[in-house]
Amino acid sequence: MAVFEVFDGDPPELRQAKLETIKIFEEGLLLYYRKSIHKAAQMFADCLRQNPADPVARIYLDRCQERLSD
């Protein structure tokens, strides 16, 4: 599965912050789709510590937390 986010329209500060956390976010996605939900949640939380305004990282962290609470 491939996930694409177009963020060219984001404000420059948000776009730069996303570029700085892209490796962490991609690792989180890989772990999420491999069903390593706990580790994925840690990666998304790390993204949000560095870039609290990243809505996609927030969505995936919320999904992880939902799956962990089931």
Helices and strands as residue ranges (DSSP letters): H 12-20, H 22-33, H 37-50, H 55-69
